[in-house]
Amino acid sequence: MNPTDHTAVKMKERASPNASIGWMAILSFALLSLLVLAGKPSLLNLSFPAMALIVGAFLYVKYPFLYMGFSWWLWFLAPLVRRMADYSAGYTNPSPIILAPYLVTAISGVKMLEKVGRAQSGANIYFFASIAGTIYAIFVGFIKAAPVSAITNALEWMCPVLFGFFLYSQWREYPKLKIHTKQVFVWCVLITGVYGVIQYLILPGWDQLWLEKTIDLSENARAFGAPEPMNVRVWSTMNSPGVFAQVMMAPLLLLLGESSFLGSLASSFGYLSLLLSLVRSAWLGWLVGVAMLFTSLKSHLQIRLVIAIVVAAICALPLIFLDPFSEYISGRMQTLATPTGDGSANARLETYSRLLGLGLVNFLGNGFGAENGLLDSAILDILLTLGWLGSIFYVGGALPLLVRLLSDASMKGDSFASSVRAVCVGMIIQMPLGSVMLGLPGMILWGFLGIGLAGQQYKKVNAIEIGTIEE
């Protein structure tokens, strides 16, 4: 497919009269949610997840790519909607609003159910293996913990895998998948990046109230900083600095190949807000991702990557070195040079020394819903929650998928596919420092894994140079 065909796909998507019905459903959902927030904010706790589920089901059946984008944006924005509702109607914990992205994403499990009972081959069997590991942990959770807690925790583990499989299943329309994914994440960087800077400078009332309540309920929330402007770690529209930083890392890697004005503007705010989150593991993930991206591209695309990094630095550095930001960011960067004196690093080491031994001998696992405490480690979380028995299935499914994605050199001419692989590596490298396979970070990891495998399958079946789709 040549560049003209690529443009034609975009024009066809925008001009399609059928797609307009899907957009009307999304816009109606957004408008109704705003009206409820303005008139009866307490009602939003029930109406938001209910309306989201209805719209999500409709989009899944009729417009799969609009469903994909709708799911992503619910994950990005639902925590902010929750905070605004709480600000107007009173703090609610737990908030049903936060269930909306989980419920809508769980719809994608229909795609996996369609494959049950059929002969499995290729990547399918590995996705099924990972889901089998989570199903095992549900049963253990029902025995060892409260059923409600087990189900809630299971959604955090299962939704990313289901969504990744759904994206992989769209491999026949990989060109469309690329276009829609890039559109979603360019706007994600711009909107959440701008809001992150605003959050740091003025800290809106709904964010301040939510942080105060969260600190009262959990000492761990003190890591967010003080609930006052220019003294908080940015978490933007999401629910923690760690989640926000892990999400922001992914599109910033995608945008390294984006030369448009919108892409450059989005990157400027994206990098600034990523630094204001003060999440060093995400900084490390981005650096590793860039190194991975550089080595996986052809020489002429490597030159483009270097130019893109220089342009991004030119756009972002003036903002970073302005007075409201420079001292706050530089103080965190200095801890990279002296990790032994850093409190959070020492706390992680203490957690590993206390729990790693228990995890290594935990054959059955504690199951979903068990109180393992704040682990900040995917390794410990997998061992303690799934045990060796569940981990054999979960990791035994995920690892071959990752190896398959990284070992295929046929996608070297596709810069988007190379960026997707870099995102996956950037997330995996953070596993010792955070539970990157759960919730929204898990959506990034498994979602991009599914997209990357879809590209490989498309290339394999069609036997064409996929790079010409983009280049």
C-alpha positions, 0 to 999 in steps of 0.5 A: 500500500502506497502513501496515496492509499494510506491517505485514502484509508483516512478519508474513507474513515472520516467520510463513512456515513456509518461511522457517524452513527458511532460518533453520535453515540460517543458524543451523546454519552459525553454530553449526557455525562456533562449534563448529569455532572452539572445537574445531579452529580451524585447520579453520575456514579451509576449513570456513567458506568451504565451508559458507558457499558451500553455505548461500548457494547454498541460500538463493539458490535458495529464499529470495532475501531471506535470501540477501541478508541472509546475503551482507551479514552475511558481508561484515560479520563474516568478517574478525572470524571470521578474526581469532578463528581466527588467534588460536586456531590461528595467523596465516594469510595469506592467509586462506581465511575472507576468501573466504567473502563473495566466493564467496557474493556471486558466486552472484548472478551467476547472475541476470545469466547468466540474462539473457545472450542476451536483449534488454536494455533499461532498466538491465540494459544498463548493468550488463552494460556495467560487467561487460564492463569488468571482464571485459576487465581479467581478460584483461589481468591474465592477460597482465600478472600472475599468474592467481591474483592476477588472479582474486582482484582481479577478485572485488573488482571484480565481486562488487559489480556482480553483487550490485547487479544481483541487488538490482535484479532484485528490483524486483517485490518492492521493499516486501520489499526495503525491509524486509529492507534496513532490518532488516539495517542497523539490526542492522549499526549496533548490533552493529558500532557496539557492537563498535567501542566495545569494540574502542577501549576494550579491544582484544580479543586477536584484534584486537591480534594481527592488527594486530601481524602486519599492521603487521609485513607492511605499513607502511601498517597503522601508520595503524591506530594502535598495537596497544593500547587507546584508541590505535587507529582503530576498524575493528570487525568489518571489516578496516580503519578506512576500510572500516568507516567507509564501511559505517557511513555508509550505515546511519546515513543510513538510520536518520535516518528511524528513530524506534524505540528500537532505531534510536536506540540503534544510532545512538548507538554508530554515530556514536561508532564512526564518529568513532573510526575517524577517517576524515574522508572518510566524515565528509564523505560523511555530511555530503554525504549528509545535505544530499542527503537534506534537499533530496530530501524533501518538506517534512513529511519534511524536518521529520522529518529535522531532528528525527531529526538532533537526536535522534541528536545528543542520544543520541550527543554525551554519549558523544562528549564523555566522557573516553576519546573526546573528546580522541582525536576532537577531535584528528582534527577539528582537522586538518579546519581545517588540511589543509596540515599533515596527513600523509595529505592530503599523501601523497594529493596526492603520489600524484596528482601521481606517478600521475595523468599515467600514468593519463591515458595508460594506454589498455590498463590494467594489468589485475587483479592488477597491483601499482599500490601503495596508491592510496587513490583510485577515480579512479587505480584505475580509470584504472590498472587498467582503462585507458581501454578498460576504463573506457569500459565500466565507467564508461559503465555506472555513470554512466548508472545513477547519473544515472538514480537521481538524476534521477528526482523521482518517489520524493520521497515515499519517505524510504527511497528518498531515503536510498538516493540519499543513500548513493550520493552519499555514496559517490561523493563519496569517490572521490578519497579511496578505492577505494569501488567495491571489496570491501565499500565497493563492495557498499554503492555498487552494492548501494544503487544496485541497491536505488534503481533497483529502487524506481524500476522498481517505481514506474514499473510499478505507478504508485503512490505508493511513499511510502505503503508506509513513511509 
